[in-house]
């Protein structure tokens, strides 16, 4: 074959890759496998995708390049045979109150355009039908479709005084600087129960005084007196939490604030978010809100009836997009469905829809775990999509752990043998038949048959869910057993997350919940800071040396003055490619000489940050440090260093770091939503051992999951279905894995049976 039929890379040393050479055939489905942290993402995304995008953008004029994302030249010697690439990664969809399936799929603008052309009576241009535009939005709810108010009954404990904690919101009490407004206010006594307040005092606390009140709050860092205008609890909460997008707040603050919010449909627009003029316009007897609320498959059938010459062309484009959604199993969704209510599998498929109708060829499509969060029945649909893209003359590169996708691959490239510094090498390259004969971690898993839990733990009482009707749930009542490992399964959209992550957690708020939301990653965030152990380490150094703990922070006094504690410098070089240079002053160590001169047990702060988790467990003796690190070791991340930036972690490593952070919390009820996302089969076994240990300690563990390895090992299974959307929302099976494989109505049982035979 000629050289242009391959993508060739030489001397790749990005992140943990060890100067490897790789040859990838074009117009093939190539799967990159290996344990989490082995270097798959470093090779495929940080090298191939980054270099392809960088070289493609070099063909654009400088004016355009200055407005596009900029890519640094990957750490490699040479690349050849690259083609333009399309990357579909695991980054979450924009999830806010105004983001819907229609906006995410780009079908909502087309539907608005259709109504602006053929809707009777016309409300005006396309923006007159948008709940995100002043021309179309409801004036009362500003397009949100709901009224969000402060729940004052939840906010105030009328039997207590302010000093005793009458204001339940911790940001306004509980040691927060904002408590000054309410604990030291001259308008009412802080030691009197709220039920004994006069009407004037109650109004001053809730709303504020008629005349502005300026409160003196000590002195600022310049020595000047700090004067703060007083706000009542209600207007302050409205300003800081109701009238802004709170998604950017810390998870703990956001979740607490949401407990004091009361939501109800807008009475003016009925929850549509549109004004009366937009709602009056109709096509085929339906307004735009009614069409958006239709199931995608039903909407496609309705639009087929449009016979207006102008409308038929626009409707045809919408139908094509709807059919693409149907082809990946999303026909049960509606365009009005908010993206923050989608499961991980639904969101992943929605991102892929836009690439289905493309007629382009000789493109390199790169997918990151496209089957993440998908039931085996849904994973098969993704497999057919990948094959269709390949058969159209494209190169399809997939980072994947799923056995079904590997079985479809033309070539499998495995990296390893282990993770981190123990990985970064190509340990196998060939077809599936050769892979099954290889001696690698992935090959061993492909050869193994699943073993069902032969001795599931018994249970005698449980947590009851009564008449759950959220989203597609059809008046579901079910018992979740106590003291065992329960797996909640079912096809994507069957109602698993609605049942457990919403209905169940609402009934039992004491549960420790590990959801699917991604963690924040940055070059300044490290494993130690994310787990919260860094503060304790700084205290040890400060006590041992008799100085401020700020000296041991790369973001404070201890930072290198040249790089500001980053350890590297990215100089401004106008239109040229960005270049990262190791800081010459600190040599990438991030700390200044004074900070590095202080030691604890013979090591300075930078040397401590280079310790692996395994070594740190032997170095420290303080339980506040050891406990989180043990959890990190238990999830299989003992090889990571304390100072490794979270921005350098793979998807599987990030997932396990998140699990370690959440599972260190004390409780007796744990809920995990798709905890195996991004994990290799070997890492799944490590996670399973951790969950078993939690159960053995007397805890209840509930897992929403599709991975057959975990389902087979569960003590109890709740299977939702039978389908997705309006075809789901029912409990079709409860029982042990042994009984599940005999349930003919369960798709999960059918797939599980094939994997043990």
Secondary structure, DSSP 8 states (H G I E B T S, - for coil): --GGGEEEEEEE-STT--SEEEEEETTSEEEEE-STTSSHHHHIIIIIIHHHHHHHHTTS-HHHHTTS------S-SEEES---EEEE-------STT-BHHHHTT-HHHHHHHHHHH-BS--SSGGGG-TTSTTTB-TTTTTSSEEEEE-HHHHB-TTS-TTTT-B--GGGSTT-GGGHHHHS-TTS-TTS-GGG--HHHHHHHHT--SS--EEEEEE-TTS-EEEEE---HHHHHIIIIISS-GGGS-HHHHHHHHTTEEEEE-TTTTTS-B-HHHHH-BBTTB-HHHHHHSBHHHHHHHHTT---HHHHHHHHHHHHHHHHHHHTT-TT-BTTSBGGGS-HHHHHHHHHHTTTT----S-EEEEESTTTT--HHHHHHHHHHHHHHHHTT-EEEEE---HHHHHH-SEEEEEESSSGGG--EEEEEE-HHHHTTS-SHHHHHHH------SS----S-EEEEEEE-STT--SEEEEEESSSEEEEE-STTSSHHIIIIIIIHHH-TTSEEE-S------SS-BHHHHHT-HHHHHHHHHHHHTS-GGGG-TTTTTB-TTTTTSSEEE---TTS---EEE-TTTTT--B-HHHHH--BTTB-HHHHHTSBHHHHHHH---HHHHHHHHHHHHTT-TTSBTT-BGGG--HHHHHHHHHHHHHTS--SEEEEESTTTT--HHHHHHHHHHHHHHHHTT-EEEEE---HHHHHH-SEEEEEESSSGGG--EEEEEE-HHHHTT-TT-HHHHHHHHHH-
